Amino acid sequence: MCRQTTRPLLAWTSTPEAAANRSCGVRSRSTDRSAARQARSWVCFLHTGEALGLVGQTIAGLVSLLTLIMVWTGLVLAWRRIVRPSLN
C-alpha cells in the first residue's frame, strides 16, 4: 500500500492503473482530464453528499428518508385501492 508523506492536493488524482496496482504510480492533474470525466467525478461526490461535507451528507440522508416515506405511502395506497376491495 502506498503511504503518502504529504497531504494530497485536491487537484490531483491517481490514475486507474495505480489504483488497480495499489501503488503511488503516476499522478495526473484534474485539469488534464476531459470535461466529461471531471463532471462525472463531481456528480459522483454530489450524489453521495461528500462534495458539500456534513451539510451535503445531511441533505442526502434526508432525501433518502423521504424516499422511504414515499415508497411506504405508495404501498399503503396500493393496498387500499387494489388488495382491500378484493378481500371484501
Helices and strands as residue ranges (DSSP letters): E 12-14, H 16-21, E 27-29, G 30-32, H 35-48, H 53-78, I 79-83, H 84-87
